[in-house]
Amino acid sequence: MKLRTALMASALTSVAAMASAEGEVTVMSWGGAYTKSQVEAYHKPFTEKTGVKVNSVDADNPATPIKAQVEAGNVSIDVADVEFSDAVRLCDEGLLEEIDLSILPAAPDGTSAEDDFIEGALQDCAVANIVWSTVVAYNTEAAKNAPGSIADFFNTEEFPGKRGLRKSAKATLEMALMGDGVPASEVYDVLDTDEGVDRAFAVLDGIKDDIVWWEAGAQPPQLLADGEVVMSTAYNGRIFNAAVGEGQPLDIVWDGQILDFDLFVVPKGAPNKDAALDFIAFSTDTQRLADQASWISYGPARKSSGALVGLYSDGKTEMAPHMPTAEANLSNALVNNFEFWVDKDAELNERFNAWLAN
């Protein structure tokens, strides 16, 4: 009887494996060095283990096509990588599948996933994979003086030259206030007032004629390398890749960085929901998150992954000092207030777009 049961279990496992091998999952991310890190750390090992093909597609902001596809009833994305405020907003709007956190594997020492992930990294409809930041970066050859603070970004008299800024209210307004002397710990209290919003736009007024706007994460490193701007806001991992991976003369000012999560979500009506959940569970285990950090300088969202982060894929660069969460980089860091942007995103972007048009 025991032998028969074992044979039946083995047969069922083989059938499941065959079915899995015939499946596929479409994962949408942000492109460039970031997508490459996911392909190497998540996609290839997942396919090797399960036989499920991973189709990798990119967007400037994956939250935008999710909303359009779900509302049109024509969903082709199974998993998407989105920013925290978008994950919360899309979930609240009923556009995402809820994720049963019990599918997430425990840490190697047995610590449950819910205790192992950094606080805030697990949500009803989302599982974080990285901690990243928006930073100020500069071209060390083009800048006459090396900037040392967020205030220097907005000081075009002592630090002349064009500035790159993301074409969005989010991060731009916070950095404007920090550049005007508001401590990171007080930014959202100030930005939650009409006077604070006016103050942020007044700071932006001072450099408006020198701004080159960007929308995709790959643009700031290129703008800096080409000399089109001398400083730019940027995603820290993109600058790391350009500087260390490609040898570009770029460096980061960590003062005033804005820390954020990126999270995996499953759009409502995803055609391969089961494979999507399997992919998320696999890709956010301890080893996979540590593996990604060897390809790009984004911090893993699991505590247990930290000790496993070692060298960059070049085999010689220690990754720890390049992480946004390194102690030396946190002296005036701002943690993105996700709830603030869920509530204020539409209002502040409307004001931002009106300001752009004037």
Buried (B, 14 or more C-beta within 10 A) or exposed (E): EEEEEEEEEEEEEEEEEEEBEEBBBBBBBBBBBBBBBBBBBBBEBBBEEBBBBBBBBBBBBBBEBBBEBBEEEEBBBBBBBBBBBBBBBBBEEEBBBEBEBEBBBBBBEEBEBEEBBBEBBBBEBBBBBBBBBBBBBBBBEBBEEEBEBBBBBBBBEEBEBBBBBBBBBBBBBBBBBBBBEBEBEBBBEBBEEEEBBEBBBEBBEBBEEBBBEBEBBBBBBBBBBEEBBBBBBBBBBBBBBBBBBEEBBBBBBBBBBBBBBBBBBBBBBBBBBBBBBBBBBBBBBBBBBBBBBBBBBBBBBBBBBBEBBBEBBEEEBEBBEBBBBBEEBBEBBBBBBBEBBBBBBEEBBEBBEEEEEE
